[in-house]
Amino acid sequence: MARDNQPKDRQRKKLERKSGRRATYDRLLIVCEGEKTEPHYFDGVRKDHRLSPVCVKTMPGKYGTLPQQVIDYAYDYCSKENNKWEKIFCVFDRDDHPNFENAIRSAMSKNRTLLNDQGQKIDFLAIPSVPCFELWLFLHFEGVTSQISRFNLLKRLKKYIPGYEKSATDHFEKTKDRLETAYRNTAQLSRNRNGPIIQNPFTAVDEVMKALMNLVKQSGR
């Protein structure tokens, strides 16, 4: 069994036991449309920064891959099984999914309607990408200002990540040094969103990453 060699972790747990309540940093649940690409990426972030699985949990939705199914599963999981979160992120692609905008509206209607184990309202957020999650990875290297198909996006991404495979587990490792570039390029796409109406290209994955990096800061990593 691995030993806990982190003095800050031991001190935090000691204080929590004495006070009878948990520390004040956020706990994040990330529910993904995909079973590999997105979970592997976010797990890579968590492992790289040594964040506890108690604080960050990434999982695929179990109802299906449609955006509404991802949202429904995240909501049901929190309301029926585990409500120990401050923020819930529902990560999905535009692709050719029907009722894409309605799914985003559904997430908006659920925001702050659930209470966590501390009696606090939970942020419930849709994290769409148009055309797909790989746009976020590509933005670490190059900006995109015009509409782009999934096929062309993957082709261009492979210039920067040769042999790119969706099932690979090292996407964060290969892009982490360019995170600030991704933030800047993503900010340029904000004009493409008007509530649930989103134009190609767009991604909100930066919202998840900023929450994760804030958690790294909160936990003193």
ABEGO torsion letter per residue (X at the ends): XBBBABAAAAAAAAAAAAAGBBBABBBBBBBBABAAAAAAAAAAAAAAAGBBAAABBBBBBAAEABAAAAAAAAAAAAAAABABBABBBBBBBAEABBGAAAAAAAAAAABGABBBAAGBBBBBBBBBBOABAAAAAAAAABBBABBBBAAAAAAAAAAABBGBBAABAAAAAAAAAAAAAAAAAAAAAAAABBEABBBOBBBAAAAAAAAAAAAAAAAGX
